[in-house]
Each structure stands twice: as C-alpha cells, then as structure tokens.
Amino acid sequence: MRTTPTTRLEADTWIAVLISYGHLHSAEPGPDETWTVKRTPVSTPQTLHHPVLALDFVAEILRDVHRDASGLRR
C-alpha cells in the first residue's frame, strides 16, 4: 500500500519508460494532470485524468508485458 500520493512526475517517468521500451506508442501531457495515451499507432486514444489513473494504466501495461514474456497470451 502506498504511503504517499502519486505525483505527475512519477506518472510522467513511468510513461516515458514505457514509450522508450516500445510498450506504449504515444502520450501527450495535457492540462491539470491529464495525459492522452495510445498503446499502438492504430489504437483509440485514452485520456487519463489523474496521476493515479495514469499509474493504473501503467500497471495494466506491465501486467500485459509480464504475461507476454511468460508465454501466457491473452
């Protein structure tokens, strides 16, 4: 369990790492701690309205990456 609130910097860092490793196609920061993200070039953009939602999105991608790496395809 977290003892500190999620920050915009933390979400930005995780998003940048996912992009650099090719697990996320794009992310555009918006006003008031929002991001518009696309997992693939053809996927529908999603808007994340808070750093906590951004980290939930990051966790979902990391679960998918882990499943793919272990051979358990969806």
N, CA and C of each residue as an Amber inpcrd file, in Angstrom:
protein
   222
   0.8390000  -1.1740000   0.0000000   0.0000000   0.0000000   0.0000000
   0.8880000   1.2420000   0.0000000   0.5140000   2.1960000  -0.8000000
   1.2730000   3.4530000  -0.8830000   1.0660000   4.2860000   0.3640000
   2.1150000   4.9870000   0.7520000   2.0010000   5.9090000   1.8790000
   2.1090000   7.3610000   1.4290000   2.4050000   7.5630000   0.1420000
   2.4930000   8.9180000  -0.4020000   1.6060000   9.0090000  -1.6370000
   1.0810000  10.1930000  -1.9240000   0.2430000  10.3390000  -3.1160000
   1.0650000  10.2180000  -4.4010000   0.4160000   9.7580000  -5.4300000
   1.0440000   9.6720000  -6.7450000   1.2280000  11.0830000  -7.2960000
   2.3800000  11.3340000  -7.8940000   2.6560000  12.6680000  -8.4360000
   2.6740000  12.6380000  -9.9620000   2.5380000  13.8080000 -10.5460000
   2.6190000  13.9320000 -12.0030000   3.9950000  13.4860000 -12.4930000
   5.0470000  13.8340000 -11.7510000   6.4080000  13.4450000 -12.1380000
   6.5540000  11.9260000 -12.1760000   5.9910000  11.2410000 -11.1960000
   6.0590000   9.7780000 -11.1750000   5.3440000   9.1840000 -12.3880000
   4.1550000   9.6860000 -12.6810000   3.4060000   9.1970000 -13.8410000
   4.1560000   9.5110000 -15.1360000   4.6920000  10.7270000 -15.2540000
   5.4650000  11.0960000 -16.4490000   6.6590000  10.1670000 -16.6420000
   7.3320000   9.8380000 -15.5580000   8.5090000   8.9730000 -15.6350000
   8.1380000   7.5820000 -16.1140000   7.0940000   6.9930000 -15.5290000
   6.6650000   5.6550000 -15.9450000   6.2210000   5.6490000 -17.4060000
   5.4830000   6.6590000 -17.8100000   5.0230000   6.7460000 -19.2010000
   6.2180000   6.8530000 -20.1420000   7.2090000   7.6570000 -19.7800000
   8.4100000   7.8000000 -20.6160000   9.1600000   6.4780000 -20.7370000
   9.2420000   5.7240000 -19.6550000   9.9190000   4.4200000 -19.6890000
   9.1730000   3.4650000 -20.6160000   7.8440000   3.4230000 -20.5140000
   7.0630000   2.5280000 -21.3770000   7.2260000   2.9000000 -22.8490000
   7.2830000   4.1780000 -23.1460000   7.4960000   4.6110000 -24.5300000
   8.8920000   4.2050000 -24.9930000   9.8920000   4.4150000 -24.1510000
  11.2690000   4.1060000 -24.5660000  11.4840000   2.6180000 -24.8070000
  10.7320000   1.7590000 -24.1110000  10.8490000   0.3150000 -24.3160000
   9.8820000  -0.2110000 -25.3760000   9.0820000   0.6830000 -25.9630000
   8.1840000   0.2910000 -27.0360000   6.8770000  -0.3380000 -26.5870000
   6.5390000  -0.2080000 -25.3060000   5.2920000  -0.7830000 -24.7950000
   4.1170000   0.1860000 -24.8940000   4.4070000   1.4350000 -25.2310000
   3.3850000   2.4670000 -25.3660000   3.7620000   3.2990000 -26.5840000
   2.7850000   3.5410000 -27.4630000   3.0860000   4.2630000 -28.7030000
   3.2990000   5.7570000 -28.4670000   2.3570000   6.3880000 -27.7780000
   2.4930000   7.8330000 -27.5790000   1.7520000   8.2740000 -26.3310000
   2.1640000   9.4260000 -25.8280000   1.4950000  10.0500000 -24.6870000
   1.7080000  11.5530000 -24.7870000   0.6280000  12.2810000 -24.6930000
   0.6880000  13.7410000 -24.7360000   0.1770000  14.2850000 -23.4090000
   1.0130000  15.0330000 -22.7020000   0.5200000  15.6300000 -21.4580000
  -0.4880000  16.7270000 -21.7650000  -1.4450000  16.8480000 -20.8840000
  -2.4510000  17.8830000 -21.0370000  -2.5020000  18.7490000 -19.7980000
  -3.4800000  19.6110000 -19.7280000  -3.6010000  20.4810000 -18.5570000
  -4.1270000  19.7100000 -17.3450000  -3.8530000  20.2370000 -16.1880000
  -4.4370000  19.7150000 -14.9450000  -4.1890000  18.2290000 -14.7320000
  -2.9430000  17.7970000 -14.8820000  -2.5560000  16.4060000 -14.6160000
  -3.3400000  15.4010000 -15.4560000  -3.4020000  15.6370000 -16.7590000
  -4.0330000  14.6860000 -17.6750000  -3.0220000  14.2450000 -18.7260000
  -3.2720000  13.0790000 -19.3140000  -2.4620000  12.5510000 -20.4090000
  -3.4010000  11.9270000 -21.4240000  -3.0780000  12.0600000 -22.6910000
  -3.7670000  11.3330000 -23.7460000  -2.7670000  10.3210000 -24.2760000
  -3.1210000   9.0350000 -24.1640000  -2.1770000   7.9610000 -24.4770000
  -2.7410000   7.0370000 -25.5480000  -1.8280000   6.4180000 -26.2980000
  -2.1820000   5.3990000 -27.2930000  -1.2230000   4.2300000 -27.1120000
  -1.7720000   3.0320000 -26.9760000  -0.9190000   1.8500000 -26.8130000
  -0.2650000   1.4460000 -28.1220000  -0.9780000   1.6000000 -29.2370000
  -0.4390000   1.2660000 -30.5550000  -0.7590000   2.4230000 -31.5010000
  -0.1150000   2.4590000 -32.6610000  -0.4010000   3.5500000 -33.6030000
  -1.8630000   3.6050000 -34.0490000  -2.5530000   2.4720000 -34.0610000
  -3.9380000   2.4470000 -34.5410000  -4.9650000   2.3720000 -33.4180000
  -4.5280000   2.3440000 -32.1690000  -5.4850000   2.2480000 -31.0660000
  -6.1690000   3.5920000 -30.8220000  -7.3150000   3.5300000 -30.1970000
  -8.0720000   4.7270000 -29.8540000  -7.3800000   5.4440000 -28.6950000
  -7.2020000   6.7540000 -28.7900000  -6.5760000   7.4820000 -27.6840000
  -7.4320000   7.4000000 -26.4170000  -6.7700000   7.2950000 -25.2940000
  -7.4420000   7.3020000 -23.9960000  -6.9460000   8.5090000 -23.2200000
  -7.8360000   9.1530000 -22.4900000  -7.4340000  10.2770000 -21.6530000
  -7.4340000   9.8210000 -20.2040000  -6.3090000  10.0350000 -19.5550000
  -6.1470000   9.7020000 -18.1440000  -6.2200000  11.0160000 -17.3710000
  -7.1630000  11.1170000 -16.4350000  -7.4740000  12.3990000 -15.8110000
  -6.8200000  12.6410000 -14.4560000  -5.8980000  11.7800000 -14.0540000
  -5.2590000  11.9580000 -12.7470000  -4.0260000  11.0640000 -12.6950000
  -2.9960000  11.4400000 -11.9420000  -1.8140000  10.5800000 -11.8420000
  -2.1220000   9.1560000 -11.3700000  -3.0970000   8.9970000 -10.5020000
  -3.4600000   7.6460000 -10.0440000  -3.9900000   6.8210000 -11.2150000
  -4.8100000   7.4240000 -12.0670000  -5.3140000   6.7120000 -13.2440000
  -4.1830000   6.4030000 -14.2110000  -3.2130000   7.3010000 -14.3070000
  -2.0600000   7.0490000 -15.1690000  -1.2750000   5.8460000 -14.6650000
  -1.0690000   5.7450000 -13.3540000  -0.3380000   4.5920000 -12.8190000
  -1.1550000   3.3110000 -12.9300000  -2.4620000   3.3900000 -12.8410000
  -3.2980000   2.2050000 -13.0950000  -3.1020000   1.7320000 -14.5350000
  -3.0530000   2.6630000 -15.4660000  -2.8210000   2.3440000 -16.8730000
  -1.4410000   1.7110000 -17.0540000  -0.4330000   2.2780000 -16.4030000
   0.9260000   1.7260000 -16.4540000   0.9320000   0.3030000 -15.9100000
   0.2550000   0.0810000 -14.7900000   0.2090000  -1.2580000 -14.1900000
  -0.4430000  -2.2590000 -15.1370000  -1.4850000  -1.8390000 -15.8430000
  -2.1450000  -2.7180000 -16.8120000  -1.1750000  -3.1150000 -17.9320000
  -0.4210000  -2.1570000 -18.4280000   0.5570000  -2.4550000 -19.4770000
   1.6290000  -3.4000000 -18.9510000   2.1160000  -3.1490000 -17.7410000
   3.1500000  -4.0130000 -17.1700000   2.6390000  -5.4360000 -16.9610000
   1.3750000  -5.5860000 -16.5640000   0.7890000  -6.9380000 -16.4440000
   0.7610000  -7.6220000 -17.8060000   0.3630000  -6.8900000 -18.8430000
   0.3380000  -7.4600000 -20.1950000   1.7390000  -7.8520000 -20.6590000
   2.7140000  -7.0140000 -20.3850000   4.0980000  -7.3130000 -20.7670000
   4.5740000  -8.5620000 -20.0410000   4.2570000  -8.6600000 -18.7640000
   4.6710000  -9.8300000 -17.9830000   4.0070000 -11.0950000 -18.5130000
   2.7110000 -11.0100000 -18.8430000   2.0060000 -12.1710000 -19.4120000
   2.6490000 -12.5980000 -20.7270000   2.9390000 -11.6230000 -21.5850000
   3.5600000 -11.9270000 -22.8770000   4.9330000 -12.5630000 -22.6870000
   5.6930000 -12.0560000 -21.7400000   7.0430000 -12.5770000 -21.5020000
   7.0080000 -13.9930000 -20.9500000   5.9570000 -14.3230000 -20.2020000
   5.8740000 -15.6630000 -19.6220000   5.1540000 -16.6430000 -20.5460000
   4.7190000 -16.1670000 -21.7080000   4.0900000 -17.0520000 -22.6860000
   2.5960000 -17.2340000 -22.5020000   1.9970000 -16.4810000 -21.6210000
   0.5550000 -16.5840000 -21.3880000  -0.1570000 -15.4920000 -22.1750000
  -0.3830000 -15.7280000 -23.4240000  -1.0320000 -14.7400000 -24.2990000
  -2.4940000 -14.5900000 -23.9270000  -3.0070000 -13.3900000 -24.1610000
  -4.4390000 -13.1380000 -23.9290000  -5.2550000 -13.7500000 -25.0110000
